[in-house]
Amino acid sequence: MMNVAFDNEMRLQFLNRSENESFARATVAAFVSQLDPTVSVITEIKTAVSEAVTNAVIYAYEGKEDFIYVRCGIKDMEVHITIEDKGVGIESIEKAIEPAYTSKPDEERAGMGFTIMQSFMDEIMVESKVGAGTIVKMIKRIEE
């Protein structure tokens, strides 16, 4: 998915602090605005980015401070977004993407992050390796 030659591209790197989630969301939205999407499409993209970044903040580094990486590329009228961490990884992606599943039920997590991402984006792929991190790739097609 991210092996595309993009018309335009940007990259972000920030610490896995919850206050940086809004920074990632706003930056991706500002970048995507060059395609003149509707307000509802921007809201869907911002929500999906929020969920992916929040997952990385909460789960990736188990309380240690480290970086989250965001890449956003535009090709024609498609937005490609990648959220990546170098954290603990996901043991079972199949289980993690099930609605209402959470590996931290004691923290009152709803476990709906991947479900929300899937509902707002046209494509979502998750790659993960235990001990090496997780990559969430999302595509949104913008109507002209």
Phi, psi and omega in degrees: 000315182270011177269020181277145170277107186278152172287328178205151184205149173219157180224142177232151173218129181208160179291151182282060176254142184300329180292344179276351178298316181292328176297313180298314181300313182292322181293315177298317180299318179296319180295316182291337184300341178297341178272359179056051178286165176290163178300320181293324178293317177300318179298317178297316179296314180300320180294315180297316178297317178303314181296316181294316180293318179299318175303315180295319179298314187283316193255332194294314192248006176047052174090349177273152179270130179200184188263150169245140183242131179238130173237141178222125179232149178240130175225118186054241180247031176245138175253126178249122182236132176236128174245124186227144171227163178248037187271214188285343181080176181244125180295313182227104178298321180303317179289318183298328182272358176293136177303136177075003176279135172217142177273000179230063183295336179290346180260015178056043176273141183279335181071031183250005185304307181293324178298318178295315179302315181296324183286333184262341182251157180283327177217146173216135176228142179236127174239138180206148175226124181303128180085355184234346176118181185224143175234125174250121180247131182227145175234137174231126176269130182259127178287136178279000000 
